[in-house]
Amino acid sequence: MIIGIGIDLVDIARVNKIMEGIAGERFAIRVLTPGERELAAKRQGRLAEFIAGRFAAKEAVSKALGCGIGKQVSLQHIEVLPDERGKPICTVDNEALQRLELDPAHTVIHLSITHTHSTAMAYVMVENRAV
């Protein structure tokens, strides 16, 4: 059963401007989990595109969960890391899912992230596989 669908668009130039400013590092720490920051540190260039994609993904996940980013689910509760083939795999902290009355063992998040020169977009579908 589909729990929800979410989509989000992020302007890469806006993220780039933030990253070039004095708040850039703070913004990256707020948006990215430690695992995502480790992945970002290994990238050569296109950091704003990477962060914009992760931010869009997390916003889309929160919309699909029906709660938005806030007290129940924060940016740090959502992590997007690639699998061995590079596919983005999204996980949400078990406690955050339980606050939303979702069973972590049966909640599956399907995520697609894409970019143009100027925009990052993420599409998410959250599914309950127990039903």
N, C-alpha and C positions, 0 to 999 in steps of 0.2 A: 504494500500500500504506500502510495506517495504521501509523505508528510507535508512537503512544501517544495516550492521552486523559487529560486532567487537569481537575480542578475544584477550586475553592477558595472559601471564604466568609470574609469579614472583617467584624467588628463595627465599624460606623462610629463609634459612641460611643467605643470604645476608641481609635481613631485620633484622634478629636477631642480626647480627653483628653491624648494624647501631644503633639499639635500645640499645645495651649494651655500646655503645660509648658515648662520650660527646655530640654528636649531636642527640641522641635518642629522647629526649623530643621535640626538635625543629622539627625533622622529623615527629613525630606523630601529632604535631600541624599543620604542613604544609599539611599533607595528610588527616587527619580526621577533619570532621566538629565538632562543639561543641556537637551535639547529638550523633555522633559516638564515640567521646572521653568519653562521659558519659557512653555509653554502654561498651566500652573497660575497663573502670575503674572497672566495676562490674564483669569482667571476672576473673576467677582464672586460671592463667597460659595461655599458648598458645597465648600470646599477639602478638608475631611476626607473627603467622599464621593468626590472625585476621586482622592485619594491611596489610599483604601481600594480603589477599583476597580483602580487600577494595581498595587497590591500583590497583590491577589487574582489578577490576570491573570498576573503574573510567577511567583507560586507555582504556578498551574495549568500554565503553560508548563514550569516545571522538573519538575513531576510527569509531564507528557506526554513529556518528553524522557527520563525515567527516572533523573534524577540528583539532583533536589532543588537548592536554592540552596546553593552552597558553592564549592569550588575550581574545578570544571570550568565552572560557569555561575553568575555572580553577578547580583545585581539590576541592576547597571550594564551587563551584557551583553545585557539584554532591554529593548527600547524599544517603547512603545505610543503611536502618534500617529494622529490621525484622517486619513482621506483627504479628498478634496474634498467628499464628501457627509456626512462625519462618522463614517463607519464606522471602528472601531478596527483599525488595521493593526499587527501585531506583527512586529518583526524581532529576530533574535538575531545577535549578533556572529559573523562568519564563523569567526574563530579558535576561538570557543567551540564552534560546531557541529563543526568539524574535530576538536577534542579528544574529541568524542563519536562520532567516526568517521561523521559525517553530511556529505553533500555539500551545501554551501550553495546550489548551483545547482538542486538538485532537492528541497530541503526547503521545504515550504509549511506555514505555521501559520495555522490557522483559529481565530478568537477571537470570543467573544461575552461582553460585560460587561453586567450588569444591577444595579439597585439597588432596595431597598425603603427605607422610612424609616430602618430600623436596620441593614441589611445590604447589603454589596456582594458580588456573586458573579461568578465568571468560569468559563467553560467553554472548553477548548482541545482541538483535535485537530491533531496533527502528522502530516503526510503526506509520503511519499517519492514524488515524481511520476516518478521514473526507472524504477520497477518496473512 
